Amino acid sequence: MSSQSAFAYSATRKNAGALDTTFAANGKTQVYFADSLFSLANDVAIDAQGRLLVAAKVGMADGTRFGLARLLADGCADLTFGKQGSVIGQFEPGFEAMGTKVLILPDGNILLAGLQYENAHRTLPALALLDQDGRLVQGFGDNGRRVVRLPGDLSLGMRDIRLPLGVPGAEACDVAIQQDGRILILANHHYELADHVGMLIRLDVEGSLDCSFNDRGFVMVRHLLMNTWLSSLTVQRDGRILVGGSINFPEEGLLARYHPDGRLDDRFAVDGFMTFKAQGHGARVSRVVQQNEGEILCFGSSREPMHCLTFKMHSNGRPDSHCNGGHPQRREIGYSGCQWTAAQLQPDGSVLTAGATIGGAEADFILGRYLPNGLPDRRFGKGSGYTRTRLGPSLDTATCVAAHADGNIVVGGYSLHGNYKAVIARFQG
């Protein structure tokens, strides 16, 4: 390695976690959705050309819509995509909607997952498949879109209008692709007040319910008949399916694992389920990552008070006693509470995680990096293992994270500037 290269590497490591001021305007940019009243970025993905795809909830004059925007690698809107760089739409005419997750498929098409607001109180999971120009792929679902309705209204969830933005609520929809291209969807069914059950649903590549999955097309995820809420869906490299969330009131963290065909993997943890508290406090899992050696890292938040939560376990669902003595780690950032909401495994085995501090003007982006052993990476954030960044004068909330091939880190979320605006920031890796 030349002395020049060694110096560049050292400088990058020293500044890891700092805003990359070469991106957009001083490291951050608002995501433009034409004629929108507000926008909230919920997920970000990076395509093979380094362009950023942003899934969002977009407020229009006649209600909320799903949003999908594409930015160039430098943070400028990609005006060749959709209309002025974005697509704003509904999963079915006449219904409000939101976008929650975006995946770039091997053929270059873009799968957007989200929720359709069936009425003022209920939601349904939904998908849209778009090509690289932002046009709906007509051969998928109903002219490029699919709203998932299960028998007995089992896919109906609850629309959460009570909690303030930035605090995890009942609305959730995640999506993952199995090795054969079939689509897994995670959602939550609402029976009545304070009674939820998680739903794991599979569609075929054309968007129809795949009834070969658990012999009915879906699995109801519920542990010990307790109230169950799911937020995270991960397909392991061996094809088995991990879901994460919480059970009960007060909440306990939850993991469950299923075989690729929908059968419960009863060799995982205790009869297929792992539940835990965080040092006597409530817990909720927001994101689950499988590490390179098969180990599992959970990220989320503890309760009362709300702190960032990390928990490392072996591939069989048993706690890793070499990491914090086999107990969940709680981390306090700020005075009013904090949470991890997103995580992504890196090629070197480290894990990036993003979230926010909680509480009005105290709400800022937080970005962390963890070592493969599950402990904070002290080379990141000037020795703390995390950075806290205020993007605007008021509330900033990070919801998603992704990394470029060069190691730089993209974090998406929203910031309050009169109205909420979807924002993307880039940090040095």
SEDREN-191351 format. One line per field, with one value per residue (C-alpha): residue number from 1; chain; x, y negated, z. Coordinates in steps of 0.5 Angstrom, whole numbers, plus 500, padded with zeros to 3 digits. Each point is the difference from the previous one (the first is absolute). Example, Ala and Ser with C-alpha at 12.3 -4.5 7.8 and 13.67 -1.06 7.14 Angstrom:
<recs>
seq [1, 2]
mol [A, A]
px [525, 502]
py [509, 493]
pz [516, 498]
</recs>
This chain:
<recs>
seq [1, 2, 3, 4, 5, 6, 7, 8, 9, 10, 11, 12, 13, 14, 15, 16, 17, 18, 19, 20, 21, 22, 23, 24, 25, 26, 27, 28, 29, 30, 31, 32, 33, 34, 35, 36, 37, 38, 39, 40, 41, 42, 43, 44, 45, 46, 47, 48, 49, 50, 51, 52, 53, 54, 55, 56, 57, 58, 59, 60, 61, 62, 63, 64, 65, 66, 67, 68, 69, 70, 71, 72, 73, 74, 75, 76, 77, 78, 79, 80, 81, 82, 83, 84, 85, 86, 87, 88, 89, 90, 91, 92, 93, 94, 95, 96, 97, 98, 99, 100, 101, 102, 103, 104, 105, 106, 107, 108, 109, 110, 111, 112, 113, 114, 115, 116, 117, 118, 119, 120, 121, 122, 123, 124, 125, 126, 127, 128, 129, 130, 131, 132, 133, 134, 135, 136, 137, 138, 139, 140, 141, 142, 143, 144, 145, 146, 147, 148, 149, 150, 151, 152, 153, 154, 155, 156, 157, 158, 159, 160, 161, 162, 163, 164, 165, 166, 167, 168, 169, 170, 171, 172, 173, 174, 175, 176, 177, 178, 179, 180, 181, 182, 183, 184, 185, 186, 187, 188, 189, 190, 191, 192, 193, 194, 195, 196, 197, 198, 199, 200, 201, 202, 203, 204, 205, 206, 207, 208, 209, 210, 211, 212, 213, 214, 215, 216, 217, 218, 219, 220, 221, 222, 223, 224, 225, 226, 227, 228, 229, 230, 231, 232, 233, 234, 235, 236, 237, 238, 239, 240, 241, 242, 243, 244, 245, 246, 247, 248, 249, 250, 251, 252, 253, 254, 255, 256, 257, 258, 259, 260, 261, 262, 263, 264, 265, 266, 267, 268, 269, 270, 271, 272, 273, 274, 275, 276, 277, 278, 279, 280, 281, 282, 283, 284, 285, 286, 287, 288, 289, 290, 291, 292, 293, 294, 295, 296, 297, 298, 299, 300, 301, 302, 303, 304, 305, 306, 307, 308, 309, 310, 311, 312, 313, 314, 315, 316, 317, 318, 319, 320, 321, 322, 323, 324, 325, 326, 327, 328, 329, 330, 331, 332, 333, 334, 335, 336, 337, 338, 339, 340, 341, 342, 343, 344, 345, 346, 347, 348, 349, 350, 351, 352, 353, 354, 355, 356, 357, 358, 359, 360, 361, 362, 363, 364, 365, 366, 367, 368, 369, 370, 371, 372, 373, 374, 375, 376, 377, 378, 379, 380, 381, 382, 383, 384, 385, 386, 387, 388, 389, 390, 391, 392, 393, 394, 395, 396, 397, 398, 399, 400, 401, 402, 403, 404, 405, 406, 407, 408, 409, 410, 411, 412, 413, 414, 415, 416, 417, 418, 419, 420, 421, 422, 423, 424, 425, 426, 427, 428, 429]
mol [A, A, A, A, A, A, A, A, A, A, A, A, A, A, A, A, A, A, A, A, A, A, A, A, A, A, A, A, A, A, A, A, A, A, A, A, A, A, A, A, A, A, A, A, A, A, A, A, A, A, A, A, A, A, A, A, A, A, A, A, A, A, A, A, A, A, A, A, A, A, A, A, A, A, A, A, A, A, A, A, A, A, A, A, A, A, A, A, A, A, A, A, A, A, A, A, A, A, A, A, A, A, A, A, A, A, A, A, A, A, A, A, A, A, A, A, A, A, A, A, A, A, A, A, A, A, A, A, A, A, A, A, A, A, A, A, A, A, A, A, A, A, A, A, A, A, A, A, A, A, A, A, A, A, A, A, A, A, A, A, A, A, A, A, A, A, A, A, A, A, A, A, A, A, A, A, A, A, A, A, A, A, A, A, A, A, A, A, A, A, A, A, A, A, A, A, A, A, A, A, A, A, A, A, A, A, A, A, A, A, A, A, A, A, A, A, A, A, A, A, A, A, A, A, A, A, A, A, A, A, A, A, A, A, A, A, A, A, A, A, A, A, A, A, A, A, A, A, A, A, A, A, A, A, A, A, A, A, A, A, A, A, A, A, A, A, A, A, A, A, A, A, A, A, A, A, A, A, A, A, A, A, A, A, A, A, A, A, A, A, A, A, A, A, A, A, A, A, A, A, A, A, A, A, A, A, A, A, A, A, A, A, A, A, A, A, A, A, A, A, A, A, A, A, A, A, A, A, A, A, A, A, A, A, A, A, A, A, A, A, A, A, A, A, A, A, A, A, A, A, A, A, A, A, A, A, A, A, A, A, A, A, A, A, A, A, A, A, A, A, A, A, A, A, A, A, A, A, A, A, A, A, A, A, A, A, A, A, A, A, A, A, A, A, A, A, A, A, A, A, A, A, A, A, A, A, A, A, A, A, A, A, A, A, A, A, A, A, A, A, A, A, A, A, A, A, A, A, A]
px [500, 503, 501, 494, 495, 502, 499, 493, 498, 502, 496, 494, 500, 501, 494, 496, 493, 501, 495, 503, 500, 501, 493, 494, 500, 505, 498, 493, 494, 492, 497, 496, 492, 497, 494, 500, 498, 505, 504, 503, 506, 499, 506, 505, 504, 506, 500, 506, 501, 501, 493, 495, 493, 496, 493, 496, 493, 498, 494, 496, 495, 495, 503, 506, 504, 506, 506, 506, 506, 506, 506, 507, 506, 502, 493, 497, 493, 500, 495, 500, 496, 493, 497, 506, 503, 495, 494, 494, 494, 495, 499, 493, 496, 496, 504, 506, 507, 507, 507, 504, 505, 504, 503, 505, 498, 506, 497, 500, 492, 498, 496, 496, 497, 495, 493, 493, 496, 493, 497, 501, 502, 502, 506, 502, 507, 501, 506, 501, 505, 504, 505, 506, 497, 495, 494, 495, 502, 493, 501, 501, 493, 495, 504, 506, 497, 497, 496, 500, 494, 499, 494, 497, 503, 506, 505, 496, 504, 499, 502, 503, 499, 501, 507, 505, 505, 506, 497, 499, 492, 496, 501, 505, 502, 506, 502, 505, 502, 501, 505, 495, 497, 494, 498, 499, 496, 500, 494, 496, 492, 496, 494, 498, 503, 507, 499, 505, 503, 506, 499, 505, 497, 503, 499, 502, 505, 493, 497, 495, 499, 505, 495, 506, 503, 498, 494, 496, 505, 501, 502, 497, 506, 498, 504, 496, 493, 503, 499, 506, 502, 506, 504, 506, 501, 506, 502, 506, 505, 498, 493, 497, 495, 501, 495, 501, 496, 496, 495, 496, 499, 504, 504, 506, 504, 498, 504, 497, 503, 496, 502, 500, 493, 497, 501, 502, 508, 499, 507, 501, 501, 494, 495, 501, 499, 505, 497, 504, 500, 506, 503, 493, 497, 495, 503, 498, 504, 500, 506, 503, 507, 503, 508, 505, 501, 492, 500, 494, 500, 493, 499, 495, 498, 499, 494, 499, 504, 501, 508, 503, 500, 505, 500, 505, 498, 502, 497, 496, 497, 504, 503, 507, 503, 507, 496, 498, 499, 495, 495, 497, 504, 496, 503, 498, 501, 497, 496, 493, 501, 502, 499, 504, 495, 504, 506, 505, 505, 507, 505, 505, 495, 498, 493, 498, 494, 495, 495, 498, 500, 493, 497, 498, 506, 504, 499, 506, 503, 504, 505, 504, 504, 501, 506, 499, 500, 494, 504, 500, 505, 504, 504, 493, 498, 506, 501, 492, 498, 494, 499, 494, 498, 496, 497, 495, 498, 495, 498, 504, 499, 504, 496, 505, 507, 504, 508, 503, 505, 506, 497, 497, 493, 493, 495, 493, 494, 496, 502, 495, 500, 493, 498, 503, 505, 503, 508, 506, 507, 506, 506, 507, 501]
py [500, 493, 495, 496, 506, 501, 493, 500, 506, 497, 494, 503, 505, 494, 496, 506, 498, 492, 497, 501, 493, 502, 503, 495, 494, 501, 507, 500, 499, 500, 505, 496, 503, 495, 496, 504, 497, 504, 506, 506, 504, 507, 504, 499, 505, 499, 503, 502, 493, 497, 497, 499, 503, 497, 503, 495, 498, 494, 495, 497, 495, 506, 505, 504, 504, 504, 497, 503, 495, 501, 496, 500, 502, 492, 499, 497, 502, 505, 496, 507, 503, 500, 493, 495, 505, 504, 504, 498, 505, 504, 508, 500, 494, 496, 502, 497, 503, 500, 503, 504, 504, 500, 506, 500, 507, 504, 498, 492, 500, 496, 503, 495, 503, 495, 500, 498, 496, 504, 495, 495, 506, 506, 501, 506, 502, 498, 501, 496, 502, 495, 500, 496, 494, 500, 503, 506, 507, 502, 507, 500, 500, 496, 495, 500, 499, 505, 499, 506, 502, 507, 504, 498, 493, 503, 495, 494, 496, 494, 492, 497, 493, 499, 500, 494, 501, 504, 504, 508, 501, 505, 499, 504, 504, 503, 505, 505, 504, 507, 504, 502, 493, 501, 494, 500, 495, 498, 496, 500, 502, 496, 504, 494, 495, 503, 507, 501, 506, 500, 502, 503, 501, 502, 498, 503, 497, 497, 497, 506, 503, 506, 505, 505, 496, 503, 503, 494, 494, 497, 502, 496, 499, 500, 502, 503, 497, 493, 494, 500, 494, 501, 495, 504, 505, 504, 505, 504, 503, 507, 497, 501, 494, 495, 495, 496, 495, 500, 504, 498, 494, 497, 502, 506, 501, 505, 505, 506, 504, 504, 505, 497, 504, 496, 506, 497, 502, 503, 501, 492, 498, 503, 503, 495, 494, 495, 495, 495, 494, 495, 500, 500, 495, 501, 501, 500, 503, 495, 504, 506, 502, 506, 500, 503, 506, 501, 496, 496, 492, 497, 492, 496, 497, 501, 497, 496, 496, 501, 502, 503, 507, 505, 508, 505, 508, 506, 503, 504, 495, 500, 494, 499, 500, 497, 493, 497, 506, 502, 495, 494, 494, 493, 494, 493, 494, 493, 499, 501, 507, 504, 506, 504, 501, 502, 504, 503, 505, 498, 505, 499, 503, 494, 497, 493, 498, 493, 497, 494, 497, 498, 494, 494, 495, 506, 505, 501, 505, 505, 505, 505, 506, 506, 505, 508, 501, 496, 494, 493, 499, 494, 498, 497, 494, 497, 506, 500, 505, 496, 493, 495, 495, 494, 499, 494, 496, 505, 507, 505, 507, 506, 506, 503, 501, 503, 500, 498, 505, 495, 501, 493, 500, 498, 499, 498, 497, 493, 494, 494, 494, 497, 506, 507, 501, 507, 499, 504, 499, 503, 501, 503, 507]
pz [500, 498, 505, 497, 500, 507, 502, 497, 503, 507, 499, 498, 506, 504, 497, 500, 502, 498, 494, 493, 498, 493, 499, 498, 505, 506, 500, 500, 495, 500, 496, 495, 499, 495, 503, 507, 506, 504, 499, 505, 497, 503, 496, 496, 495, 495, 493, 496, 498, 506, 500, 506, 500, 506, 502, 503, 503, 496, 502, 494, 500, 500, 505, 501, 494, 499, 498, 496, 498, 497, 501, 497, 504, 501, 503, 494, 498, 494, 496, 495, 505, 500, 501, 501, 504, 504, 499, 505, 500, 503, 500, 498, 498, 505, 506, 504, 500, 503, 498, 505, 496, 494, 497, 493, 497, 496, 493, 502, 502, 506, 505, 505, 506, 504, 503, 497, 505, 499, 504, 506, 505, 496, 495, 495, 498, 492, 495, 494, 494, 496, 495, 500, 497, 505, 496, 503, 497, 497, 501, 508, 504, 497, 495, 504, 507, 505, 507, 504, 503, 504, 501, 507, 499, 503, 497, 503, 504, 505, 497, 506, 500, 508, 500, 499, 494, 501, 506, 497, 500, 497, 492, 497, 494, 498, 494, 498, 494, 500, 496, 494, 500, 504, 504, 508, 503, 508, 502, 507, 500, 505, 503, 505, 505, 503, 496, 494, 497, 495, 493, 495, 493, 494, 493, 493, 495, 497, 506, 502, 507, 500, 503, 501, 505, 507, 496, 500, 497, 507, 507, 506, 505, 507, 506, 506, 498, 502, 496, 495, 495, 495, 497, 496, 495, 498, 496, 502, 495, 501, 498, 507, 502, 506, 503, 505, 505, 506, 505, 505, 505, 502, 494, 500, 494, 495, 495, 496, 494, 495, 494, 493, 499, 506, 506, 506, 502, 507, 501, 500, 507, 504, 495, 495, 504, 504, 505, 504, 504, 501, 507, 503, 495, 494, 493, 493, 494, 494, 495, 500, 497, 498, 501, 495, 505, 501, 506, 501, 503, 502, 500, 503, 506, 508, 503, 506, 499, 492, 499, 494, 500, 497, 502, 497, 499, 497, 494, 504, 504, 506, 503, 499, 507, 497, 498, 506, 504, 496, 502, 495, 500, 502, 497, 502, 495, 502, 506, 497, 497, 494, 496, 494, 494, 494, 500, 494, 500, 497, 496, 505, 505, 504, 500, 499, 504, 499, 505, 503, 507, 502, 503, 495, 499, 503, 495, 495, 496, 503, 496, 503, 498, 504, 500, 498, 507, 501, 504, 498, 495, 504, 493, 498, 502, 504, 505, 502, 494, 498, 497, 502, 494, 500, 493, 502, 505, 503, 499, 496, 500, 496, 498, 495, 498, 494, 498, 494, 497, 502, 507, 501, 504, 497, 506, 498, 504, 501, 503, 502, 496, 501, 497, 501, 494, 498, 500, 498, 504, 498, 505, 499, 501]
</recs>
